[in-house]
């Protein structure tokens, strides 16, 4: 999994991990904050949430175009600075009046602009590492590792958000609404860590940072433009690549509409319909340290069977035994029921991503050795099908539920945990493969712009996230999830109808 990877991958991945930790800490509680602080309903809170997500993923189109002009490195640095100011504003308790709404809007806009300069351009730099023939065959694996690193940051974010919120209320005697601001402030600290990693290890990816190249004088640039004027065949190839990319963009819109319900309707379901406590091994799922122990077991099992030395096998076995012993001790010493806060469910998706990434890579590596690995577009299509199945589970969980239920009617948290597990399978099929597909297929002169368009498609999907929020309490729960199932299945059918065009450019 980690063999023959460029050193720059790990530096860029860790820099992204720090930034994503802060972002997902804020996102885990954002909708709950809007309702607690401003008293907004599910629909209005959903609109603000989805509009913010749209901007976060739409503005990288502009960020990519800017990077093509001034360089990736400058954009990444500027992006971190702008985001820092945005999170700092969000961390200020300003009440619930017009001034507070204005300050929040300014903060969200700054975070969106900063992300546009940071996120997409960092991923373009990762893709350029694999333009080197030494690493070209590892592109998909590299993006899977990069995606896993993002989710390591997201894994701890919900726990950090919940604990900081509780600490502010209990120790600082802050109100429920104002306590959220302390959790938002953690993003500022994570960004400082991110920029330290980025500059501390910049030497590992300096070759793909095109900032220095922007010093090229206009005369040389004009000569290069003449020397590299496209032939008719190259123009046709560029057209085919762009068509394929936009077909994929059209499909992923509906995936992100379904996937990002985790911070909205799935959080509403956790708050309004799911049991608020659990015991035994189910209760253990809601402590992030137990999930980390399971992650250690998964990775150590792979290391045990893949290690080329006896020492490596022994170390792997020791780690497995230590992690199992930790879990056994935690289980035997568990004291009563564990309280379940609604935002904590959002830890399951990133934990499953981290757990399942080596499984996914191992499976596709084995299929590749048999010459049966599906292409990236096929993986994306299957991802849509799996996402539809995830919401079929939610339909089953919602049968017989009404919006006015009592605590005795609340359902098991395992329904949501299972849904997050299946959504994670879909995400691993679609998201890292989609980013890899864009970096591989995009014409060189449009690399920054096309990565921005990937985020633009994600932005449209994120804006549509609000639709199920407006359906909430307006239609039966099963219909809310049914809409998402129908859209995922329609996208699955569409992408396979244009598969020949997509695979032609792979």
N, C-alpha and C positions, 0 to 999 in steps of 0.2 A: 504493500500500500504506500509506504513512504520511500521506497527505493527509487533512485534515479529521478529525484525531484530537484528543481533548481532551488538554491538557498534563498533566493528572493521571495519564493512562495511563502515561507514561514514568517518572514518579517512583515510582508504585506497582510497576511492572514491575521497575525496577532495585532497589528495596528487596527485592523477592522474589528477584531474581537472587542477591544476596549471601547470603541465608538458604539458598537451594537449593544453592549451591556447597558450603557446609559440610555440608549434609545428605547430598548425593550423594558427597562425599569419604568420609564415614563409611560410607555404605551400600556403596560399591564394594568394601570390604575386610572388611565386618562378618562375613560367614559364614566367610571364611578365618581371621579373628581367633579366632572361637569354636572352630574346630577346632584351630588352632595353640596357643592359650593354655590351653584346657580339655580338649583331646583328645576332643571330642565327635564322634559319627558324623554322617553326612549328615542322617539323620532328625531327631535332636535339635537340631542346628544349624538345620535348616529350620524346626522348630517355634518356636524362639526368634525367628528372623528374621521369620517370618510373623506371629507374635503381636505383635511390635513394629510391623510395618507395619499390622496391624489397628488397634492403638491409635492410631497416628499419624493414621489416616483415620477412625476411629470417633468419637473424642473431639470432633472439630469439630461434631458434633451438639450437644454441650453448649456448646461455644464459641459456636456460632451463637445458641443460646437466651440465653446470657449477654449477648452483644452486643446482642440485641434489648432488653435491660433496661438495660444501663449504657453502651452506645455502642461503635461499631466501633474508634474511635481508642484508647480505654483498653485494649480487649482486645488490640489489636496490640502496644502498648507492653509490657503485662504479659507477653504471650506471648514476646517477644524476651528479656526478663529471665529468665524461667523456663527457656527453652531454653539460655541462656548457662550457667546453673548446671549443667544436665544435661550439656552437652558438656564442661564443666570437670571434672566427676566422671569422665566416660568417658576423659579424657586422663590420668588418674592411674594409673600402673602399680601395681596392687595385688596382683599375683601371680595364682594360680589356685585359691585356697582358697575357703572359704565366704564370707569377708569380701569377696573380690574379686567373687564372684557377686552378693552383696547390693548392693555398690556399683554394679555394672553394671546391676542391675535398677532401682535407684533412679534412675540416670542415664537409662535408657530411658524410665521413667515420666515424669520431668520433661520430657524432650524431647517426648514424646507430648502431655503437657498443654500445654506451650508452643506446640507446633504447632497444637493445637486452637484456641487463642486467636488465633493469628496468621494461618494460611494461608487458612481459609475466609472470614474476615472481610475480609481484604485483597481477595479476589476479589469479595465482595459490593460493596465500594466501587468496584471497577472496573466492575461491572455497572451501578451507580447513575449512573456518569458518562454512560451512554448513555440514561438516562431523559430527558435534555435533548433536545428535538426536533432541535436542530442536529446531533446526532451519532447519532441513533437508527438511521439506515441503515448505520452503520459498526460496529454491535455485533459481528458475527461476525469482521470484520477486526480489530477491537480485541482480541478475545480470542485471535485467532491471533498477534498481535504479543506480547501478554502471555505466551502459552505459549512463544513463541520465546525470549523473554527468560529464562524459567525454564531453558530448555535451554542457553542460553549459559553459565549457571553450572554446569550439569551436564556440559557439554562438557569443561571443564578438570579436573573433579573426579577422574576415574580416574587421570589423569597425576599430579596433585598427590598422591594417595594413594600411588601406587607410588613416586614419587620421594622423598617424605618417609620412607616405610618403608625404602627402600634407604639414604638418607642417615643415618638413625638407626643402622642396622646397621653401615654402613661407617665413618662418622665418629665416632659416639658409642659404637660397639662394643656396642650393645644387642642382646639376643637377638631372634630372629625374632618371638616373641610380644609382648615388651614394646615393640618398635619400632612396632607398630601404634598405640600410644597417642599417639605424636607426630603421626601423621596425623589422629587424631581431634581433636587440639587446634586444627587449622586452622579448625574450625567456629566456635570462639570468636572468632577474628579476623574471619571473614566476617560474623558477627552484628553486630560493632561497625560495620562498613562499612554494613550494612543499616540499622541504626537511625540512622546519620548521614545517609543519603540520605532516609530517611523524614521526619525532622524538618527537614532542610535545605530540602526542597521541599514541605513540608506545605501551603503556601499554594496550591499548584496543584490540590489536591483537597479543600480545606476544606469546600466546598459539599456533599460527600457523606458527610462524617464526622458521624454523628448524635450524637456524644458531647454536644455542647452542647444538643441538643434534650432530653436526659434531665433537664435542669434545670426543665422545664415542670412547673408545680404540679399537684397532683392534681385540683383543681377544673376547670382548663382541659382536662385529659386526659379527665375525665368528660364534659364538654360535647362534646368532639370525638367521643367514643365514641357518644353519642346522635346527633350530627349525621351520623355515617357508619355508622349501623346498616344492615346489608346487607338488600337486598330479596330476595325469593325467587329472582329471576332471577340476582342476584349470587351467592347461595348456591349455586345450581346450577352457575354458571360456576366458582366456587371448587372445588367438588367435582370437576368435570371436569378442572380443571388439576391437582389433587392426584393423581387417578387416573392421568393421563398421566405425571406425574413419577415415580410409584412403578413404573409399567410400565417406564420407561427405567432406573430404578435396578435393577430385577430383571435386566435384560440386562447392564448394565455390570459386575455382579458377576463374570461369567465372563470378560469381557475382561481385567479386572485380575488375575484368577487366572492367565491365560495370559501377560499382558504382564510381570508382575513376576517371571517366571522368570529375568529377566536377571541378578538378583543371586543366584540359587539354582541351579537345574538347568542353566541355560545357562552359568553360571560353572563348575559341576562339569564340564560337557562341555568347556569351554575348557581346564580344568586336566588332565583325564584322557584326552581323546581327540583333542585338536587339536595340530598341530605347534607346537613351542616356539620356532621361528625362521622367518624368511622373508627372501627377497632380492628385489631389483628393485623394481618398482612396488608389489608386494604388501607388501613390507617398509616402504615409505614410508607406507602406510596407518596404521601404528602410531605415527607421530609426529604429535602433535596440531597442530603448526605447519603441517604439510602440509595437514591438513584445513582449517585456518583459511584457508590460501591459496586452496583450492578454494571456500570460502564467499565470499571476496572476489570471485572470478571470477564466481560465480553472481549475486551482488548487483550487481556492476558491469555485467554483461550486461543485466540488467533496466534499470539506470539509463541505459545507453547507448541503448537503444531507447525509453525513456519520457521521457528528459530533454527539456525544452522550450527549452533554450538550447544554443548551440554550445559554450559553456564547460563546461557540464555533461557533454556528450558527450565532450569532450576529456579531462576529468578521469577519466571512467569508462574510457576507452580506455587511459589511462596506468596506471591501477590494474590493469587486466586484463593488460597487457603485463608489468608489474612482478611480478605474482603468477605468471604463466606462466614468466617468467625465473627466479624463485626456485625453482620446482618442477624446471625443467630442470637448474639448477645442483645442486640436492640429489640428483637422479637420477644425474647424471654423476659426482658425488663420493661416492656411497654406497660405504662400505667394508665389504664382506662382508655376512654375515647379521645381521639385526636380531633381538634376543631379544624374545620375546613373553610377557608376564606375563598370567595369566588375567584379573585385574581390568580390564586395559586395553581389553578388548572392549566394556566398558560406555560407552566414549566414542563409539561409533558411533551409537547411538540419538539422543543429543542433537545430534551433529553433523549427522545426516541431518534432524532436525527443523528446525534452523536453515537448512540448505541448501534444504529443500523447502518451507518455509512460503511464500515468495513464489511458488513454482511452483503450490502448492495454491490460494493466493489468486487468482493470475492465472487459473487454470483455472476456478474457480468464478465469478470475476468475468465471464469470457467467457460461461459458461453462463447467468449471470444476465441478461446483455445480450441473450441469445437466448430469454429466458423459459424456460430449461430447467434452471435450477439445482435440484438435489434439496433437499428440506427437511432440516432438522437431524435429525429422526428417521430419514430414509432414509440420510443420511450415517453415522449411528451403526450402522444395520443393515449397510451395506456394509463398515464398519470391522470388524465381527465376521467377515464372510466373508473379508476380506483377512488377518485374524489367523489364521484356520484354515489359509489357504494358507501362511503363514509356517512353521507347524509341519509342514506337508507337506514342506517343504524339509528340516526336521530329520529327518523319517522317511527321506528319501532319503540324507541324510548318514550315517545310523546303520545302514543295511542292511549286514549282515555284520560289524558290530563286536561285540565281547564285552567284558565288564568287565575281563578279564585280558589286555589287548593289550600288545604291546611297542612301543617308540618308532617302529619302522619302519612300523607299521600306523596311526599317527596320520594324521588327515585334514587337508586343506587348511583354513587359517583362513578362506578365502573362503566356506565353508559358513555359518559363523556370521555373517560380515559381511553376506551376502545375507539371512539370516534377520532380522538387525536392520534392514536396509533395508526389507523387506516389513512388519515390525512397525511401523516408523515411518509407513509409508503408512496402516496401520490406526489408529495413534494420532492422526494428524492428522485423520482422518475422524471419530474418536470423541471424543477428550478435549476439545479446545477447543470443538467443536460442542456437546458435552454440557453444559459449563459455561455456554456462551452460552444454551442451551435452558433451563436451570434459572433463570438470571437473568432471562430473558424471560417465562417461563411462571409462575413462582412467584407466588402472591398476595402483595401488598405486605406484609401483616401477618405473613407467614410466610417472608420472604425469607432471613433469617439461618438459620432452622431448616431450610429446604429445601436451602440450600447445604450445611448440615451433613449432611443426609440423603444428598446426593450423595457426600460423603466417607464416610458410613456404609456405603453400598453398596460403595464402593471398599474399605472396611475388611473387609467380609465376603469379598470377592474375595481380598484380601491374606491373610486367615487361611487360605483354601483353597489358597494357594500351596504350603503344606507337603505337600499330597497327592502331587504328583509326586516330591517329595524322599523320601517313604517308599516310593515305587515304585522309586526308584533302587536298583539292584543286586538288587531283588526280582523284577523282570520284565525282558524284553528291552527295550533302548532304544527300539525302534520303538513298543512299547506305551505307554511313558511319553509320547511325543509324540502318539500316537494318541488318548489320552484328551483332550488339549487340543484336537485337531482336532475331535473329536466334540462337545465342549461349545460350541465357537465356531460350528459349523454349526447346532446346535440353537438357539442364541441368535439367529442370523441368521433362521432360519425363524420363531421366535416373534415377533420384533419386526415382521416384515412381516405377520404374522397379525393384529396389533393396530394397524396403521399408520393406519387411519381415525381411531381415537380420538386418536392422537398428533398427527396433522396438523390435527385439528379445533381445537386450542387454540393452534396456532402463530400 
